[in-house]
């Protein structure tokens, strides 16, 4: 395994192993770019693993696509929620009372996709670690 791959996987495992690695919808856009940069680093390790271990290339490609889809879903849900509430810096009790089922569903979906993204990223890191360490 290349030292840079090992370091990248270690850093990402540490980051995504923290259940609080993502932020609230308001703060998520400030950190989305950093999360995308981390995922790009992960995808570089994945490309190396595909080149040096062709039998797992299909699984790596499928996981890569699922991670990208979850990242964009998370971003879309946060964008929708943020645009509906962007004028409000603090939600009042009335805002919660007036919130519709649809807006609560959107917030729930955002939380769920964030957690799915975190879990899949961790699984992918562990899988890549096992694949790349055999190369």
Number of C-alpha atoms within 10 A of each C-alpha: 14 11 8 10 21 16 11 17 21 14 14 19 18 12 17 20 14 10 10 11 14 18 14 11 19 16 12 18 16 11 14 16 11 12 19 13 12 15 18 13 16 20 19 13 21 25 16 16 24 20 11 15 14 10 10 15 16 11 13 20 15 10 17 19 12 16 21 15 14 20 20 14 17 24 19 14 22 24 18 16 18 18 11 11 15 12 9 10 8 9 10 10 9 8 12 10 8 10 11 11 9 9 16 13 12 17 19 13 16 24 19 14 20 22 19 17 22 24 16 18 22 19 14 22 23 15 16 24 19 13 17 20 13 11 11
